[in-house]
Amino acid sequence: MRSNAFYTQNASGDDSQTGGRRLTGVRPRPTIFPMPANLTPQYLEAEERFKQARTSEEKVAALEQMLSTLPKHKGTEKMQADIRRRLAKLRGEKQKKGGPKHAAPVHLVEREGAGQVALVGPPNAGKSALVARLTHATPLVADYPFTTRVPQPGMMPFENIQIQLVDLPPLHPDFPEAWLPQTIRNADAMALVVNLGDAGVLDQLTETLALLEQGKLRVGEITGELPRGFFRKPALLIGNQCDRPGAQENFAVLEELSGERFPRRIAVSAATGENLEALRRALFDLLGVVRVYTKQPGKKADLTAPYVLPRGATVRDVAARVHKDIAAHLKFARLWGGTRFDGQRVEREHVLDDQDVIELHA
């Protein structure tokens, strides 16, 4: 997400600034491509998979994830082109070797907005109806199962930002989609949707978790080391159709038996709109990000276009989004927001809260 950012400078500093959508808040590691900006944890994870890949299929999947998770701006255009060239070369080699001409597709949705949340669940859970109510997207909504066959993205407004929701085909053992686990891994977080109007809602959840496990995905609050090749995703458990008879009792059963694994949970109704505003907030909290604004000395901050950073980001991290030279020469910042008094001086490693306003001094 872009922002009009301002800063003060010393007499020898250059006056320049840029913006970007995502920030990792972590120190970048050596990469296989030259990168002029900070890398996201998702990109670094995909790059590590590329380095460890042994087959063309594994390399192609990793490169596609790298391309999907790479921030899109002018500074990364050369890097995007390099990744696309490698993909074209690998796909060409695969065809020459007589690889399968009708291989399972890989559906990757490029991120937009403050973060991407994949909606996952069994048939008739109401994922498409939720996306239709929360975004301006128009997925096909019907009373029969397997209406959704490919990813359907939509942008959900939340206060002054947009969050990308991706409606995915249902998980079912009789109709597996080979590309689904990779698409879920590419997302920043996952919303697991179940139908509270179904008396077998607990079975829905159990079967969905088993299918995710087959795709080497573990969701919810699970401790311990992951098996090799597995991924862990933050997840929100959404009980949809809470307006149906028996729905509240079914949700109480879910809370009792799955509450420890899914402390983030909410009952909603796409049909009536019940709790949908609370769901917007829950999805924002799930992403684990904060909104930060910058201002010019003596002027008000533009509160309509924040920088969106991972929770735990520092003043230095925001400066890096403005320009790498500002981060390198940053002396201090002044902060408005939180428990601090207005304009209090903070150091470069000060951790920022949601909706803090800072004034950078280099």
C-alpha positions as CSV (number, residue, x, y, z in Angstrom):
1,M,0.0,0.0,0.0
2,R,1.3,3.4,-1.0
3,S,1.4,6.5,1.1
4,N,2.5,10.1,0.8
5,A,5.5,10.0,3.1
6,F,7.6,13.0,4.3
7,Y,10.8,13.4,6.2
8,T,13.3,15.9,7.2
9,Q,16.9,15.7,6.0
10,N,20.3,17.0,6.8
11,A,22.1,19.3,4.5
12,S,24.0,16.6,2.6
13,G,21.0,14.2,2.2
14,D,19.2,13.5,-1.0
15,D,15.4,14.3,-1.2
16,S,13.7,11.2,-2.6
17,Q,11.0,8.8,-1.5
18,T,9.2,5.7,-2.7
19,G,6.4,3.5,-1.4
20,G,5.5,-0.2,-1.3
21,R,2.8,-2.6,-0.2
22,R,4.4,-5.0,2.1
23,L,7.3,-5.0,4.6
24,T,8.9,-7.9,6.3
25,G,10.5,-6.2,9.4
26,V,13.3,-8.8,9.1
27,R,16.8,-8.5,7.8
28,P,17.0,-9.8,4.1
29,R,19.0,-12.9,3.4
30,P,21.2,-13.4,0.4
31,T,19.0,-14.1,-2.6
32,I,19.3,-15.7,-6.0
33,F,18.2,-12.4,-7.7
34,P,19.4,-8.8,-7.0
35,M,16.7,-7.1,-5.0
36,P,16.4,-3.4,-4.4
37,A,13.8,-3.6,-1.6
38,N,13.0,-5.7,1.5
39,L,11.8,-9.2,0.9
40,T,8.6,-10.7,2.4
41,P,8.9,-13.9,4.6
42,Q,6.7,-15.6,1.9
43,Y,9.2,-14.7,-0.8
44,L,12.2,-15.9,1.2
45,E,10.3,-19.2,2.0
46,A,9.6,-19.8,-1.7
47,E,13.2,-19.0,-2.6
48,E,14.5,-21.5,-0.1
49,R,12.2,-24.1,-1.7
50,F,13.6,-23.2,-5.1
51,K,17.2,-23.7,-3.9
52,Q,16.3,-27.1,-2.4
53,A,14.2,-28.2,-5.4
54,R,15.4,-31.3,-7.3
55,T,12.8,-31.6,-10.1
56,S,11.5,-29.2,-12.7
57,E,8.0,-29.4,-11.2
58,E,9.3,-28.3,-7.8
59,K,11.4,-25.5,-9.3
60,V,8.4,-24.2,-11.4
61,A,6.1,-24.3,-8.3
62,A,8.7,-22.4,-6.2
63,L,9.3,-19.8,-8.9
64,E,5.6,-19.2,-9.4
65,Q,5.3,-18.6,-5.6
66,M,8.2,-16.2,-5.7
67,L,6.6,-14.3,-8.5
68,S,3.3,-14.2,-6.7
69,T,4.8,-13.0,-3.4
70,L,7.2,-10.4,-4.9
71,P,6.1,-6.8,-4.2
72,K,5.1,-5.3,-7.6
73,H,6.6,-1.8,-8.2
74,K,9.1,-0.3,-10.5
75,G,12.1,-1.3,-8.4
76,T,11.3,-5.0,-8.9
77,E,10.5,-5.0,-12.6
78,K,13.9,-6.5,-13.6
79,M,13.5,-9.1,-10.9
80,Q,10.0,-10.0,-12.1
81,A,11.4,-10.4,-15.7
82,D,14.3,-12.6,-14.4
83,I,11.8,-14.9,-12.7
84,R,9.5,-15.1,-15.7
85,R,12.5,-16.0,-17.9
86,R,13.5,-18.8,-15.6
87,L,9.9,-20.1,-15.6
88,A,9.7,-20.0,-19.4
89,K,13.0,-21.9,-19.7
90,L,12.0,-24.6,-17.2
91,R,8.6,-25.1,-18.9
92,G,10.3,-25.3,-22.3
93,E,12.7,-27.9,-21.0
94,K,9.8,-29.9,-19.6
95,Q,8.0,-30.0,-22.9
96,K,11.2,-31.0,-24.8
97,K,11.6,-33.9,-22.3
98,G,8.1,-35.1,-23.2
99,G,6.6,-34.1,-19.9
100,P,2.8,-34.3,-19.5
101,K,1.0,-32.0,-21.8
102,H,-2.1,-31.7,-19.6
103,A,-0.4,-31.3,-16.2
104,A,-2.6,-30.0,-13.3
105,P,-2.8,-26.2,-13.4
106,V,-1.3,-24.1,-10.7
107,H,-3.6,-21.2,-9.9
108,L,-1.7,-18.4,-8.2
109,V,-3.4,-15.1,-7.4
110,E,-1.1,-12.1,-7.2
111,R,-1.5,-10.2,-3.9
112,E,-3.2,-6.9,-3.7
113,G,-4.0,-4.6,-0.8
114,A,-2.8,-5.1,2.8
115,G,-2.7,-8.9,2.6
116,Q,-4.3,-12.0,1.1
117,V,-6.6,-14.4,2.9
118,A,-7.7,-17.7,1.3
119,L,-11.2,-19.0,2.1
120,V,-11.1,-22.8,2.6
121,G,-13.8,-25.2,3.5
122,P,-16.1,-28.1,2.6
123,P,-18.9,-27.9,0.0
124,N,-21.8,-25.6,0.7
125,A,-20.1,-23.8,3.6
126,G,-21.0,-20.5,2.0
127,K,-17.5,-19.2,1.1
128,S,-18.7,-17.6,-2.2
129,A,-21.6,-15.9,-0.4
130,L,-19.3,-14.4,2.1
131,V,-16.9,-13.1,-0.6
132,A,-19.9,-11.6,-2.4
133,R,-21.1,-9.8,0.7
134,L,-17.7,-8.6,1.9
135,T,-16.2,-7.5,-1.5
136,H,-17.3,-6.1,-4.8
137,A,-16.5,-9.5,-6.5
138,T,-19.4,-11.5,-8.1
139,P,-18.6,-15.2,-7.6
140,L,-21.3,-17.6,-8.7
141,V,-23.4,-18.4,-5.6
142,A,-25.7,-21.4,-5.7
143,D,-27.4,-24.0,-3.5
144,Y,-25.5,-26.9,-5.1
145,P,-21.9,-27.9,-4.2
146,F,-18.7,-27.3,-6.2
147,T,-20.0,-24.1,-7.7
148,T,-16.5,-22.6,-7.5
149,R,-13.9,-24.3,-9.7
150,V,-11.0,-21.7,-9.8
151,P,-9.8,-19.0,-7.4
152,Q,-12.1,-16.0,-7.2
153,P,-10.4,-13.0,-5.7
154,G,-12.2,-9.9,-4.3
155,M,-11.1,-6.8,-2.4
156,M,-12.7,-6.3,1.1
157,P,-12.7,-2.7,2.4
158,F,-11.7,-2.3,6.0
159,E,-11.6,1.2,7.3
160,N,-8.8,2.9,5.1
161,I,-7.3,-0.3,3.6
162,Q,-8.3,-3.2,1.3
163,I,-7.8,-6.9,2.1
164,Q,-7.8,-9.5,-0.6
165,L,-10.1,-12.4,-0.1
166,V,-9.7,-15.5,-2.4
167,D,-12.7,-17.9,-2.7
168,L,-11.3,-21.4,-3.4
169,P,-13.0,-24.6,-4.6
170,P,-14.3,-26.8,-1.7
171,L,-12.1,-29.4,-0.1
172,H,-13.6,-32.9,-0.6
173,P,-11.9,-36.3,-0.8
174,D,-13.8,-37.4,-3.9
175,F,-12.9,-34.2,-5.9
176,P,-9.3,-33.3,-5.1
177,E,-7.7,-30.3,-6.7
178,A,-3.9,-30.9,-7.0
179,W,-3.1,-27.2,-7.1
180,L,-5.1,-26.1,-4.0
181,P,-2.4,-26.6,-1.3
182,Q,0.1,-24.5,-3.2
183,T,-2.5,-21.7,-3.7
184,I,-3.3,-21.8,0.1
185,R,0.4,-21.7,0.9
186,N,0.9,-18.6,-1.2
187,A,-1.7,-16.7,0.9
188,D,-0.8,-14.7,4.0
189,A,-3.5,-16.4,6.1
190,M,-6.5,-18.7,5.8
191,A,-10.1,-18.5,6.8
192,L,-11.6,-21.9,7.4
193,V,-15.4,-21.7,6.7
194,V,-17.9,-24.3,7.9
195,N,-21.7,-24.6,7.8
196,L,-23.3,-24.1,11.2
197,G,-26.7,-25.1,9.7
198,D,-25.4,-28.7,9.3
199,A,-25.6,-31.0,12.2
200,G,-22.4,-32.7,11.0
201,V,-20.4,-29.5,11.3
202,L,-17.8,-31.1,13.5
203,D,-17.3,-33.8,10.9
204,Q,-16.9,-31.1,8.3
205,L,-14.1,-29.5,10.3
206,T,-12.4,-32.8,11.0
207,E,-12.4,-33.9,7.3
208,T,-11.2,-30.5,6.1
209,L,-8.3,-30.5,8.5
210,A,-7.4,-34.0,7.3
211,L,-7.4,-32.9,3.7
212,L,-5.2,-29.9,4.6
213,E,-2.8,-32.3,6.3
214,Q,-2.6,-34.3,3.2
215,G,-1.6,-31.1,1.4
216,K,1.1,-30.6,4.1
217,L,-0.7,-27.7,5.7
218,R,-1.3,-27.3,9.4
219,V,-3.6,-24.6,10.6
220,G,-4.6,-23.1,13.9
221,E,-2.6,-23.1,17.2
222,I,-0.4,-26.2,17.0
223,T,2.9,-26.3,18.8
224,G,5.9,-28.4,18.0
225,E,8.2,-28.8,15.1
226,L,6.7,-29.3,11.7
227,P,7.5,-32.4,9.6
228,R,9.7,-31.7,6.6
229,G,7.9,-30.0,3.8
230,F,4.9,-28.9,6.0
231,F,3.7,-25.3,6.3
232,R,1.9,-23.6,9.1
233,K,-0.8,-21.0,8.4
234,P,-2.5,-18.6,10.8
235,A,-6.3,-19.4,10.6
236,L,-9.6,-17.9,11.5
237,L,-12.5,-20.4,12.0
238,I,-15.7,-19.0,10.5
239,G,-19.0,-20.6,11.3
240,N,-21.3,-19.4,8.5
241,Q,-25.1,-19.6,8.4
242,C,-25.5,-18.8,12.1
243,D,-29.1,-17.8,11.3
244,R,-30.1,-21.4,10.6
245,P,-32.0,-23.6,13.2
246,G,-29.6,-25.2,15.6
247,A,-26.6,-23.1,14.4
248,Q,-25.9,-21.6,17.8
249,E,-25.8,-25.0,19.5
250,N,-23.5,-26.3,16.7
251,F,-21.1,-23.3,17.2
252,A,-21.0,-24.0,21.0
253,V,-19.9,-27.6,20.2
254,L,-17.2,-26.3,17.9
255,E,-16.0,-23.9,20.6
256,E,-15.9,-26.6,23.2
257,L,-14.1,-29.2,21.1
258,S,-11.9,-27.0,18.9
259,G,-11.6,-23.8,20.8
260,E,-8.0,-24.5,21.9
261,R,-6.8,-25.0,18.4
262,F,-8.8,-22.1,17.0
263,P,-8.9,-19.3,19.5
264,R,-9.7,-17.0,16.6
265,R,-13.3,-17.9,15.7
266,I,-16.5,-16.2,14.8
267,A,-20.1,-17.0,13.9
268,V,-21.6,-15.1,11.0
269,S,-24.4,-15.1,8.4
270,A,-23.7,-14.2,4.8
271,A,-27.5,-14.3,4.3
272,T,-28.5,-11.8,7.0
273,G,-25.2,-9.9,7.4
274,E,-25.0,-10.8,11.1
275,N,-21.5,-10.2,12.5
276,L,-20.0,-9.3,9.1
277,E,-18.5,-6.0,10.4
278,A,-16.9,-7.9,13.3
279,L,-15.6,-10.4,10.6
280,R,-13.8,-7.6,8.8
281,R,-12.0,-6.7,12.0
282,A,-11.2,-10.3,12.7
283,L,-9.7,-10.8,9.2
284,F,-7.5,-7.7,9.7
285,D,-6.3,-9.0,13.0
286,L,-5.6,-12.4,11.5
287,L,-3.1,-10.8,9.0
288,G,-0.9,-9.5,11.9
289,V,-0.2,-6.1,10.4
290,V,-0.2,-2.5,11.5
291,R,-1.0,0.7,9.7
292,V,1.5,3.5,10.0
293,Y,1.3,7.1,8.7
294,T,4.1,9.6,8.0
295,K,4.0,13.3,8.2
296,Q,5.9,16.4,7.3
297,P,7.0,18.7,10.2
298,G,4.3,21.3,10.9
299,K,1.7,19.6,8.8
300,K,-1.0,17.0,9.4
301,A,-0.6,13.4,8.3
302,D,-2.6,11.9,5.5
303,L,-4.7,9.3,7.3
304,T,-6.2,7.9,4.1
305,A,-3.1,6.0,2.8
306,P,-1.1,4.2,5.5
307,Y,2.0,2.0,5.1
308,V,1.0,-1.5,6.0
309,L,3.7,-3.4,7.9
310,P,3.9,-6.7,9.9
311,R,3.2,-6.4,13.6
312,G,6.5,-5.7,15.3
313,A,7.8,-3.4,12.7
314,T,10.0,-0.5,13.8
315,V,10.6,3.1,12.9
316,R,13.6,2.0,10.9
317,D,11.4,-0.4,8.9
318,V,9.0,2.5,7.9
319,A,12.0,4.6,6.9
320,A,13.2,1.7,4.6
321,R,9.8,1.9,2.8
322,V,10.2,5.6,2.3
323,H,13.8,5.2,0.9
324,K,16.7,3.0,1.7
325,D,19.0,6.1,2.1
326,I,16.6,7.5,4.7
327,A,16.8,4.3,6.6
328,A,20.6,4.3,6.4
329,H,20.9,7.9,7.7
330,L,17.9,8.0,10.1
331,K,18.6,9.7,13.4
332,F,15.3,9.6,15.2
333,A,11.5,10.1,14.7
334,R,8.7,11.8,16.5
335,L,5.6,9.9,17.2
336,W,1.9,10.6,17.6
337,G,-0.4,7.8,18.9
338,G,-0.6,5.0,21.4
339,T,0.3,5.8,25.0
340,R,3.0,8.3,24.0
341,F,2.5,12.1,24.3
342,D,2.2,13.9,20.9
343,G,5.5,14.4,19.2
344,Q,7.5,12.4,21.6
345,R,11.0,11.5,20.3
346,V,11.6,7.8,19.7
347,E,14.6,5.9,18.4
348,R,15.0,3.9,15.3
349,E,14.2,0.5,16.9
350,H,11.0,1.7,18.5
351,V,8.2,-0.9,17.7
352,L,5.1,0.7,16.2
353,D,1.5,0.2,17.0
354,D,-1.5,0.2,14.6
355,Q,-2.3,3.8,13.4
356,D,0.8,5.4,14.8
357,V,1.9,8.6,13.0
358,I,5.7,9.3,12.7
359,E,7.8,12.1,11.5
360,L,11.2,10.9,10.2
361,H,14.4,12.9,10.9
362,A,17.5,12.0,8.9
